[in-house]
Amino acid sequence: MRAIRQYEFGPAENLLFEQVPDPRPGDGQVVVQVEAAGVHLIDTSIRGGGRTPFPLPSLPMTPGREVAGRVVETGPGVDPSRLGRRVVAHLGLTSGGYAERAVAAATALHEIPDHLSAQTAVAMIGTGRTAVGVLDRAAPTGADAVLVTAAAGGLGTLFVQAAQRAGAYVVGVAGGPAKVEQVLRNGADAALDYTEAGWPERVRAALGEQRLTLVIDGVGGQAGRAALELLAPGGRFVICGWSSGTATEITTADLYTRGITASSALGPGMVRPLRDLEEQALREAAEGWFTPLVTEFKLADAAAAHRALESRATVGKVVLLP
């Protein structure tokens, strides 16, 4: 089979498209013929050998932790009736997803209905489960006016959809005119370019007489701080990352003097088991409540996918197609 291999940490050019032996399943494992593999921003950090929430893997390796496809082989201890089933799985720390075939634990599999594409399923197994966990904490309602940063990204797209479905007034901010247009098509009531000077004033204008009650922030840095400053007294600030490279600066004085709350929805902030979050994300996609945007690349172009993701040239979830 063909797969992406990495022999040293560093730039995207270190992701090599090679012919490798087919993987074999061990006890409790299956082999999935991959139809779509998810690419995550964390993948780029791991590839570069920088700071990540996880231990760096041993090299050489095949990256990728999210796959959807069809079971083509079962290992000892796995019900052979799984053969031929369409499934999606998060591979955890084992990686191996950027390939035509990947090994997954049978306990990690979720069956997916025929009407759900592999691209959508793989977007739900990682990004979707995170979105559900963040929304558990943010809990948007029809009484809210919500600001979503990075609103054209994989997570931001789902946040906009969920807040709009809850009846909230939704403002999305994103980088560049094309992304702003995409946020509007995704259902936001207003969308603005946060790379332009003066964007917070335009958010205030879009809100009119409404008070901003909830910010869901995955950007951090100056943009996150500007979003925090827009919150009305009693508002909620929910952190789900910092793609800018630095977390939003928040002090206890901010909380005390302005009467706002701030919380992290990642890591220990995820209060439900991951499998529960995965099941709900897949269910919401199957029922049409979540419709992820997807940017597709060929498996052979994994390096280009990483470069595009790092330069913020993508919208929605980045997916590799073998």
N, C-alpha and C positions, 0 to 999 in steps of 0.2 A: 504494500500500500504506500501512498504518499502522505507525508506529514511535514510539519514545520519542526525543525530541530534548532536548538540553541546550545552552543558550546562554551560561550563566555558571556558575562554580563556586559551590557553596553548599549549602543544605539540600535535602532530598529533594523539596520542592515545585518545585525547578527542573527536575525530570524531567517533560516535557510530552508528552502523547499526541497525535500530529499525523498528518495525511495528507501523505505525501512521495512523490516519484517512485520508481518501481521501480528497484532497482540493476541495473547491467549488468556482466557479467563481462569482465575484461580477459584478457590472455594468461595461460594456465595457471590460470585461475580458473573457478569454477562459481557459480551462484546456487542457494541452498538455500531451499526453502519450509519455514520454521521451524515445527516442531511443539513444541519446547521450547527455552527459552533459560536458561542457568545464571546465577545471581546469586551473586557472591562478596563476602566482606567487603572485599576490596581495591577492588571497584567503588564501595563507599560512600566510601572514602578518596579515590579519584580524583574522584568527584562533588563532594566537598567541597573539592577543591583542596589537600588537606593532604599530608603526607609519605607517599610510596609508594615501593615498590622500582623503579618505572618512571617514565620522563618523563611529565609531564602532557600529555594530548592537546591539539591545537588545537580551539578551539570555533568554531562549533557542532559537536556530534557526537551520534552514537547509541551509547550504552554497550553493553557486553556482549561477552564474549570466548568464550562456549561455546554452540554450537548443535547441535541434532539435527533432522533432517527429511529431505526428499526433494529430490534434484537436479532442478531444473526448467529449467535452461539451462546450457550449456557455452560457454566462451570459446575463442578460438583456441589450438590446441595441446593441447586436452583431448579424450580419446577420447569421442565422442558416445554410446558404449554406457553411459556413466555416467548418462545421463538416466533418471530414474525410480528410481534406486537410493536406498535408505534409508541415510543416512550420519550421522556425527557428526564434529565438527571443533572444535579449539581455534583461535580466530582470532588468537591472539598479541596483539600490541600494536595491531592494526588496529581492533578493536572492531566495532560494527555489529550485535551479536547481538540487542538488544532491539527486534526488528522482525518483521514477517510474512515478510520475505525478507532474506537476508544473503549477502554475497559471501565465499567461502572459497577459499583456494588448493587446487588439486586434490591437491597433495602432502600436505595436512593432513588429508585425508578418511580415515575408517575406515568400512567398510561394517558395518552392524549387522544381526543376524538378525531375522527377523520376530517371534520370541517375546520380544525385548528391547524394552521400551517406550522411547520417546524420552526420557522423564523419567529413567529409569535410565541410559541411554546418556550423556546430558548430565551427569549426576552423576559418571560415571566419567571423562569426558574431562579434567576439571580436578581435582576433589576426589579422584577415584579414583586418578589418576596420582600425586598428591601422597602419598596414603595408601600406595601401593605403595613409593614412594621412602623414606618414613619407616620403613616396616616392614623394608625392606632393612637399615637402620641399627639398628633396635631388635631385630630378630630374636628375637621371643618364642618360647619353647620350653615343653614340658611341665614343665620343672623350675622355671619362673618363677612368681612371684606378681606380678601387673602392676597398676599403678594408672594409669588413664586419666583425665585431666582433660577438662572439656568433653565428657563421654562421650555426650551426646545430640546433639552437633553433627554436621555432615556427615562430618568426619574421625573424630571420636571414635566414631561408630557403626561405622565400618569397622574401627577399631583393636580395639574390643571383639570384633567378630566374628572377626577374624584371630587374636587372642590366645586366644580360647575354642577356636577350631578347632585351634590348636597344642597344646592341652591345658593351658594355663596356668590358674591361679586368677586371676580377673579382678575387680577392684574398679573401678567407674566412679563418678566424682563429677560432679554437674551442679547447675544452679541451679534449685531449686524442686521441689515434690513431683511435679508432672506429669512433669517431665523425669526425675526419679529412677525413677518407674514405667516410663517408656519405656526407660531403660537396662536395667532388669531384664527387660523383655520382649525386649530385644535379645540377651539371653544372658549378661549379667554375673552372676557368682556373688553379688555384693553391690553395692549402689548407695547413695550418700549424698548429701545436700544440702550443698554446700560454701559456701552462703550462711549456714548456721547455725553459731553459735559451737560450738567443741568438736568439729568434724567430724574432725580428725586422730585424736583419741582413739577415735572410733567406727570409723575405718579400722583402727586397731590391734586393736580388739575383733573386727572382722570377720575379720581375718587369723588370729586365734588364735595358734597356735604357729608359723605360717608367717612367713618373713622376706620383706619386700618387696624384690624383686630388680630391678624395672624400673619406671620411671615414663615415660610418654609424655605430655608436657606441651605443650598449646597455649594455656594461659591466662596463665602468667607471673605477675608481681606477687606479692602476698602468698600467693595460693593456690599458685602454683608453688613458692615458697620453703617453704611448709608441706609440700608433697609431697616436696620434696628432703629435708627433715628426717626423713621417714618411712623413707627408704632404709636398708637394712641395709648394713654394710661389704661392699664389692665390688659394690654395686649400680650399675645404669646409669640415667642421667638423659638422656633424649632430648628435645630441644627442637624443636617444630614450629610455633612461633608464640607470640604474646602478645596474646590478644584483650583482656586487661585494660588494655592500653595501655603497659605496661612489661614488659621482659623479667625473668625470674627472676634474682635476684641470686645469683651463684655466684663464689666466690673460689678461688684456688689452695690456700688453707688448707683449704677444704672438701674438695678432692680429696685432699690429702696426709694430713690427720688422720683422715679417715673412710674412705679407700681406695676412694672411688667414682669413676666416670668420668662425664663430661658431654660431650655432643656435640650439634651442630646438624645436623638432617637436611634443612634447606632450603638453597636456593641452591647454593653449592659442595658442600654435603653430599649433593646428589643425584648419585650416582656413575654412574647409567645415563642414556643419552639419553632425552629426554622421550618420544619416540615409542615406545620400548620399554616405558616405564612405562604409557603409554596403552593399548598393545596388551594388556599383562598385566591391567590393570584391567578392560578390556572383556571379556577372556576369563574372568576370575574372576566377573564379573557374569553372563555368558552361561551359565556352568556352575553358577550358584547359590551360589557361595562368598561373594560380596559381595551383600548386599541393602540398598541405601541407603534410608534414610528420606528422604522428600521433603515439603517444605511448598510447596504450589502457590499461585500468584497469577495473576490475569489480567494480560496484557501491559499493559493500560490502567492497572493498579494497581501499576506498578513503584515509584512513590514510597512506597506503603504497604509494599511488600516491603522496601525499603531501611530504612524506619523500624523495621519489625519485626525485621530482622536486627541493626540497631544496638542495639536495646533488648533483644536476646537473647530475643525472644518466639517464636522459631522452633525447630523440631527438624529435624535432618538437613540436607539440601541444599535451598536455596531455588531454585525453578524458576518461570519465567514461561511461561504458555501463551497464545499468540495467539488 
